Amino acid sequence: MKTWVTNGPVADFFTVLCQTDPSKKLRGLNFFFIPKETPGISVSKPFDMLGTRTSKLSELALTNVKIPQHYRLGGEGQGLNNLLSILAEIRAMTAALAIGLQRAALADSIRYAHERVQFGRPIAKYQLIQAKIGQMATNLEASKLLTYRATNMIDNNISCLKEASIAKYFATEAACFAGDEVTRIFGAYGYSMEYSAQRYYRDNRFLLYGGGTHEILLTNIARWAGL
Ligand SMILES: Cc1cc2nc3c(=O)[nH]c(=O)nc-3n(C[C@H](O)[C@H](O)[C@H](O)COP(=O)(O)OP(=O)(O)OC[C@H]3O[C@@H](n4cnc5c(N)ncnc54)[C@H](O)[C@@H]3O)c2cc1C
């Protein structure tokens, strides 16, 4: 059983990483192409989730599934290498999602800070609100630079698991910060389902897990830093 399969409920085929020779350990991993209609494949109903609700996820059960050898993707034993290269792309992509969330949260925060008048002034005039906007804007710029570095390396076929992991970690933490701050700037309306702020707050949680948790990422980053 594989759980948390993005697009599982709507997919026509699956790319599945399997252990084909346990004695070879990580070198015994291979990717396979498996069409949805293959006997033994079954997909659960979509999960009910906190956020990112336009993306459908499910479980995938594989029971005595048989596929032809030419459904293997890549050379034999190349699964780990392929996984690591995909992982860098997934982490850079997750960083890009985090940038989009930060950008939207920042734009809505600025607009609302100008609109909302309290104690006779738009809340944009208060320095503590300005500090939130300033921090969000700085985090956004830093996230973009880290992500552009990683994606530029991907474009040039340079391995960049470290750079992509750092970009994913930083941009996601910044998106969580932005999702928190936007709900504070909106005051009680940040708690209302009628406004956008709550969505940024809910959606940012997905970024923490997709592509690897931050506990795992930080462990790797510390090792790359020389620990
Ligand atoms: C919206 C969404 C979409 C997803 N899409 C996919 C998908 O398409 N394909 C896919 O394969 N997966 C997908 N995932 C799953 C995601 O990759 C996993 O949730 C993630 O890898 C973490 O695994 P876990 O949830 O089992 O957490 P666990 O491994 O159970 O971890 C629980 C906690 O323990 C910590 N922890 C675990 N091991 C260590 C360690 N060695 N050192 C320190 N801390 C540790 C974790 O960081 C976490 O805080 C998706 C998840 C979500 C939420």
The ligand as an SDF file (V2000), in Angstrom:
LIG
                    3D

 53 58  0  0  0  0  0  0  0  0999 V2000
   -0.3710   17.1120    0.3420 C   0  0  0  0  0  0  0  0  0  0  0  0
    0.6580   16.0160    0.3390 C   0  0  0  0  0  0  0  0  0  0  0  0
    1.0560   15.4490   -0.8660 C   0  0  0  0  0  0  0  0  0  0  0  0
    1.9630   14.3880   -0.8770 C   0  0  0  0  0  0  0  0  0  0  0  0
    2.2760   13.7930   -2.0730 N   0  0  0  0  0  0  0  0  0  0  0  0
    3.0860   12.7150   -2.0900 C   0  0  0  0  0  0  0  0  0  0  0  0
    3.3450   11.9920   -3.3000 C   0  0  0  0  0  0  0  0  0  0  0  0
    2.8190   12.3210   -4.3650 O   0  0  0  0  0  0  0  0  0  0  0  0
    4.1770   10.9300   -3.2650 N   0  0  0  0  0  0  0  0  0  0  0  0
    4.7650   10.5250   -2.1100 C   0  0  0  0  0  0  0  0  0  0  0  0
    5.5310    9.5660   -2.1320 O   0  0  0  0  0  0  0  0  0  0  0  0
    4.5230   11.1600   -0.9350 N   0  0  0  0  0  0  0  0  0  0  0  0
    3.6970   12.2340   -0.9000 C   0  0  0  0  0  0  0  0  0  0  0  0
    3.4320   12.8700    0.2860 N   0  0  0  0  0  0  0  0  0  0  0  0
    3.9850   12.2990    1.5090 C   0  0  0  0  0  0  0  0  0  0  0  0
    5.2030   13.0450    2.0130 C   0  0  0  0  0  0  0  0  0  0  0  0
    6.2980   12.8300    1.1520 O   0  0  0  0  0  0  0  0  0  0  0  0
    5.4480   12.5050    3.4340 C   0  0  0  0  0  0  0  0  0  0  0  0
    4.3930   12.9900    4.2480 O   0  0  0  0  0  0  0  0  0  0  0  0
    6.7710   12.9370    3.9810 C   0  0  0  0  0  0  0  0  0  0  0  0
    7.8220   12.2940    3.2890 O   0  0  0  0  0  0  0  0  0  0  0  0
    6.9120   12.5950    5.4730 C   0  0  0  0  0  0  0  0  0  0  0  0
    6.5980   11.2700    5.7240 O   0  0  0  0  0  0  0  0  0  0  0  0
    5.5180   10.9110    6.8380 P   0  0  0  0  0  0  0  0  0  0  0  0
    4.3120   11.7520    6.6460 O   0  0  0  0  0  0  0  0  0  0  0  0
    5.3730    9.4390    6.8480 O   0  0  0  0  0  0  0  0  0  0  0  0
    6.1840   11.3960    8.2060 O   0  0  0  0  0  0  0  0  0  0  0  0
    7.0700   10.5280    9.2000 P   0  0  0  0  0  0  0  0  0  0  0  0
    8.2410    9.9630    8.4480 O   0  0  0  0  0  0  0  0  0  0  0  0
    6.1970    9.6030    9.9570 O   0  0  0  0  0  0  0  0  0  0  0  0
    7.6080   11.6610   10.1700 O   0  0  0  0  0  0  0  0  0  0  0  0
    6.8930   12.1300   11.3110 C   0  0  0  0  0  0  0  0  0  0  0  0
    7.7620   13.1610   12.0160 C   0  0  0  0  0  0  0  0  0  0  0  0
    9.0120   12.5620   12.4160 O   0  0  0  0  0  0  0  0  0  0  0  0
   10.0990   13.2500   11.8140 C   0  0  0  0  0  0  0  0  0  0  0  0
   11.1490   12.2950   11.4430 N   0  0  0  0  0  0  0  0  0  0  0  0
   11.0040   11.1250   10.7540 C   0  0  0  0  0  0  0  0  0  0  0  0
   12.1940   10.5430   10.5620 N   0  0  0  0  0  0  0  0  0  0  0  0
   13.1090   11.3560   11.1470 C   0  0  0  0  0  0  0  0  0  0  0  0
   14.5340   11.3090   11.2720 C   0  0  0  0  0  0  0  0  0  0  0  0
   15.2590   10.3150   10.7490 N   0  0  0  0  0  0  0  0  0  0  0  0
   15.1430   12.3190   11.9080 N   0  0  0  0  0  0  0  0  0  0  0  0
   14.4260   13.3550   12.4340 C   0  0  0  0  0  0  0  0  0  0  0  0
   13.0820   13.4550   12.3470 N   0  0  0  0  0  0  0  0  0  0  0  0
   12.4420   12.4710   11.7070 C   0  0  0  0  0  0  0  0  0  0  0  0
    9.4990   13.9220   10.5790 C   0  0  0  0  0  0  0  0  0  0  0  0
   10.2840   15.0180   10.1430 O   0  0  0  0  0  0  0  0  0  0  0  0
    8.1370   14.3390   11.1070 C   0  0  0  0  0  0  0  0  0  0  0  0
    8.2590   15.5050   11.8750 O   0  0  0  0  0  0  0  0  0  0  0  0
    2.5280   13.9260    0.3410 C   0  0  0  0  0  0  0  0  0  0  0  0
    2.1460   14.5240    1.5540 C   0  0  0  0  0  0  0  0  0  0  0  0
    1.2200   15.5500    1.5580 C   0  0  0  0  0  0  0  0  0  0  0  0
    0.8020   16.1470    2.8800 C   0  0  0  0  0  0  0  0  0  0  0  0
  1  2  1  0
  2  3  1  0
  2 52  2  0
  3  4  2  0
  4  5  1  0
  4 50  1  0
  5  6  2  0
  6  7  1  0
  6 13  1  0
  7  8  2  0
  7  9  1  0
  9 10  1  0
 10 11  2  0
 10 12  1  0
 12 13  2  0
 13 14  1  0
 14 15  1  0
 14 50  1  0
 15 16  1  0
 16 17  1  0
 16 18  1  0
 18 19  1  0
 18 20  1  0
 20 21  1  0
 20 22  1  0
 22 23  1  0
 23 24  1  0
 24 25  2  0
 24 26  1  0
 24 27  1  0
 27 28  1  0
 28 29  2  0
 28 30  1  0
 28 31  1  0
 31 32  1  0
 32 33  1  0
 33 34  1  0
 33 48  1  0
 34 35  1  0
 35 36  1  0
 35 46  1  0
 36 37  1  0
 36 45  1  0
 37 38  2  0
 38 39  1  0
 39 40  1  0
 39 45  2  0
 40 41  1  0
 40 42  2  0
 42 43  1  0
 43 44  2  0
 44 45  1  0
 46 47  1  0
 46 48  1  0
 48 49  1  0
 50 51  2  0
 51 52  1  0
 52 53  1  0
M  END
$$$$
